[in-house]
Amino acid sequence: MNAVEIEEAISALAEKPFDRAEFPFAFLEAFGNKETTLKRLRSGASNKSDLGGVLQTNNIHIATCDPGQVTANLHALKSSPATARAKAKFALATDGATLEAEDLTRGETIACTYATFPDHFGFFLPLAGITTVAQIRESSFDIKATGRLNRLYIQLLNDNPAWGTAARRPDMNHFMARLIFCFFAEDTEIFSKPLLFTNTVQTMSASDASNTDQVISTIFQAMNVKQPERAAAGLPRWVDAFPYVNGGLFSGSAEVPRFSKIARSYLLHIGSLDWKKINPDIFGSMIQAVAEDEERGALGMHYTSVPNILKVLNPLFLDDLREKLQDAGDNARKLLNLRNRMARIRVFDPACGSGNFLVIAYKQMREIEAEINKLRDEANRRSDIQVTNFRGIELRDFPAEIARLALIIAEYQCDVLYRGQREALQDFLPLRAENWITCGNALRLDWLSICPPTGKGVKVQADDLFGTPLDQAEIDFENEGGETYICGNPPYLGFTWQSPEQKAEVRNLLSGRTTSSGFLDYVAGWFVKAAEYQEHTRSVAAFVATNSICQGQSVSILWPILYGLGSDITFAYTSFKWANLASNKAGVTVVVVGIGRPGGSPRRLYQHDDDGSLVVREGPSITPYLTLGPRVIVDKRASPISDLDVMEFGNKPSDGGNLLLTPAELPTLGLNASQRSRFIRRIFGSDDFINGGVRLCIWIENDDLEQALGIQSIAQRIAEVRKIRLASPDKGANALAKRAHQLKLMRIGKRSTIVVPGVSSERRPYLPVGLLEARAVVHNKAFALYDAPIWNMALIASRLHWVWIGTVCVRMRTDFSYSNTLGWNTFPVPNLTLKNKADLTHSAEDILLAREMHFPATLADLYDPAAMPANLRAAHDHNDEVLERIYIGRRFRNDTERLEKLFELYGKMTISAHKAVKPQKGASG
Ligand SMILES: C[S@@+](CC[C@H](N)C(=O)[O-])C[C@H]1O[C@@H](n2cnc3c(N)ncnc32)[C@H](O)[C@@H]1O
């Protein structure tokens, strides 16, 4: 269950008459406990309470009690030995009139009337495994309002199926946006009387809801007509109290969906919520989910938290503004300059959703401006910061509308906060009619026309927001010398997830620059557009993006293009998990990357340490792999850059499965012992090697072919392989039909083979490389060094190599995907002396011996980070010690230092091979 569903369930529970016996079970059910769990608790089988209540292990101890006994009961619950034994996280006591509870882990308590306990639902969310509770608690109003609006939305679609069609969805969404405005306005004195909208609907519409749509429609029409003109427009007197709103919000059709009695009662119920508490930072993201069929399940819980948004905005420009404020002290002139500068700053989010980045940027800037005004003794001054300077592009119409509404609400709330309610109201209506959030496709639109650097950027003049072409900017803008900050969290989609249109958009954008656009994530398009924009304007851009744009092959495709356009990395946050409130699972791994013109102030790299604390380091430049250091791009190579042995792909069968078999299938071949030893070998792919699986393959040297064909079962399999290869559309496969008795490649070690799994979990602290005996075959899902000296294995088993592979090779979710051309052939190793090689040979042997001591444990067991045996850890540690001393004469302090050294060395080795990417020269930014 998500937070919205839980809030709804406990609200429904609180509305029912209190049932003392049933309450604990109903409460647990509201938090997602299944019927079978509740049954076991009811029967007493899993109820551990020693006080006649209900105690669920690792969760909560609940007691219902006689009137007036709540505090005493809570005390008893807390001190009960059963509570401690069962490791309960919460204690809760209620008599149906009041309710008290304690979070036993954090020591926080609540005490409230029974009817209002749902207001504290955030307090109990750890019971549902939702741990991002602090954010939810701050957003409890928004969660409640989203849940209620969602119910209304669904009911209206049930009552008006036609409004759910693609053609009418935009009307439905406009209607919801208008409703939200009315609810907010009637609770914030924007309307002249509290609850003006809700009460008018209640009194003027029949209780059977037959004319609710007409009443609402009349109110909407009134708000689009100035008061003196209303009589002429045929509007009734009872709408006189509604103000003229403008802003395009109530222009266009005033048609309203029909209301059933249930929908009407939902609407009145929503009106009774206190909309003053709406938080435009996140409300928009939540409410937009209501209108999206596929998003509704999560009800906006995917929204981006404010701290994450600030990871983009602070380094992008807010930190600088705050520093300037600090520097200005109480110098009135400097403060004025800063205020004037801020008035000309534009923030532009070209994938703005419902505007959360813009809203946060606006609110933060207003906070800084308010401080300036205070220091200049101009506390009540009207703001110079225009909401229309917070521009956006959004593909979908509803979020685009909500973004504008969210900014309007943010403006009002900031005015109330910094200037007072009276001043805020005075300036609020009528709303401005410009369209500064553009609904359209950011990869197709011209950003310079939507957010022009200077001059008048108006393409279309109109006063009807919904009726005019929404992909046109409609705003006057004179901003000579102003700064533009581009920000956002554009969509991340790997190539396989992109629609044909999206693939075409990226291809078009990159045409003439690369033929490999197919390897890039969709988000790369925003970086390229931003770099193109930066060719013409003074601007810096920072986006949240999947970390794949700074790893593996993407780097060598995307970054030369951005560098070629004259942009450079200005700051970055290295990989971190982007968790959202939809679940307690880890989210995607993302980075934040800022790009601007090269030169200027030092580049800052933000990185979370192992203990989670933030470390900020500075340097003259940041690599596209997000380390401090000069620009360096690691390209695939056909042979090792260092003096290492050749690593090859394993053997690809191309056999339709006929040359491979499981041990259970072996008897079906009917071979005798000598035939078995001649023709059957073990074959290892990544999975077999790591997890100890056994697979076999038929291995026939050419000289043995005649003998093999004499064995009917083998001859049959060979015939099948031939058939499959001949039927293949691939000419290479057809040619292989001539030697259908063999795998595509027949590479094998004469003495031994070092095997490197093609895929390995990033959780393992080392790559599980290994050594196979002479007869073993390596499958193409792994890599092999045939008959190579064992010191090569010491390199692959090192932490240095782990770090390198994790950075320069592609990652698939949480797995490393090894590549010989990109990872091994590029691995920079200092020249190794004979002594170095001998030492590394010993340390590799020690690793193998340490593993042997745990026979028959698999490599998956041995490299489980939580259970890695101490002797194996020690062997790896010694291996690292030997190797790292060869690099720098001591151990590296951490992986960051390892990576930076590797890039430095790689840079030197490639410069000597004339392969380095030359830095661009340009203005600072
Ligand atoms: C990951 S969301 C971020 C929205 C918002 N900033 C947030 O944090 O919730 C990406 C947004 O980009 C929009 N989008 C997707 N493709 C787009 C395109 N080609 N042009 C403009 N917007 C697009 C989506 O509709 C979505 O609202």
The ligand as an SDF file (V2000), in Angstrom:
LIG
                    3D

 27 29  0  0  0  0  0  0  0  0999 V2000
   11.1520   12.5940  -14.5580 C   0  0  0  0  0  0  0  0  0  0  0  0
    9.8500   13.7460  -14.9010 S   0  0  0  0  0  0  0  0  0  0  0  0
   10.3680   15.1200  -13.9840 C   0  0  0  0  0  0  0  0  0  0  0  0
    9.2560   16.0310  -13.6630 C   0  0  0  0  0  0  0  0  0  0  0  0
    9.4310   16.8220  -12.3940 C   0  0  0  0  0  0  0  0  0  0  0  0
   10.5340   17.7340  -12.4620 N   0  0  0  0  0  0  0  0  0  0  0  0
    9.5820   15.8940  -11.1990 C   0  0  0  0  0  0  0  0  0  0  0  0
   10.6160   15.8350  -10.6010 O   0  0  0  0  0  0  0  0  0  0  0  0
    8.5990   15.2240  -10.8840 O   0  0  0  0  0  0  0  0  0  0  0  0
   10.1480   14.1350  -16.5540 C   0  0  0  0  0  0  0  0  0  0  0  0
    9.0960   14.9950  -17.1880 C   0  0  0  0  0  0  0  0  0  0  0  0
    9.4680   15.2000  -18.5370 O   0  0  0  0  0  0  0  0  0  0  0  0
    8.3110   15.1450  -19.3580 C   0  0  0  0  0  0  0  0  0  0  0  0
    8.7630   14.7890  -20.7090 N   0  0  0  0  0  0  0  0  0  0  0  0
    9.0280   13.5760  -21.2260 C   0  0  0  0  0  0  0  0  0  0  0  0
    9.4560   13.6840  -22.4900 N   0  0  0  0  0  0  0  0  0  0  0  0
    9.4690   15.0020  -22.7870 C   0  0  0  0  0  0  0  0  0  0  0  0
    9.8090   15.7460  -23.9260 C   0  0  0  0  0  0  0  0  0  0  0  0
   10.2510   15.1390  -25.0180 N   0  0  0  0  0  0  0  0  0  0  0  0
    9.6980   17.0840  -23.8750 N   0  0  0  0  0  0  0  0  0  0  0  0
    9.2630   17.7150  -22.7530 C   0  0  0  0  0  0  0  0  0  0  0  0
    8.9310   17.0560  -21.6330 N   0  0  0  0  0  0  0  0  0  0  0  0
    9.0300   15.7260  -21.6440 C   0  0  0  0  0  0  0  0  0  0  0  0
    7.4550   14.0910  -18.6960 C   0  0  0  0  0  0  0  0  0  0  0  0
    6.0980   14.2530  -19.0670 O   0  0  0  0  0  0  0  0  0  0  0  0
    7.7160   14.3650  -17.2180 C   0  0  0  0  0  0  0  0  0  0  0  0
    6.7930   15.2870  -16.7060 O   0  0  0  0  0  0  0  0  0  0  0  0
  1  2  1  0
  2  3  1  0
  2 10  1  0
  3  4  1  0
  4  5  1  0
  5  6  1  0
  5  7  1  0
  7  8  2  0
  7  9  1  0
 10 11  1  0
 11 12  1  0
 11 26  1  0
 12 13  1  0
 13 14  1  0
 13 24  1  0
 14 15  1  0
 14 23  1  0
 15 16  2  0
 16 17  1  0
 17 18  1  0
 17 23  2  0
 18 19  1  0
 18 20  2  0
 20 21  1  0
 21 22  2  0
 22 23  1  0
 24 25  1  0
 24 26  1  0
 26 27  1  0
M  CHG  2   2   1   9  -1
M  END
$$$$
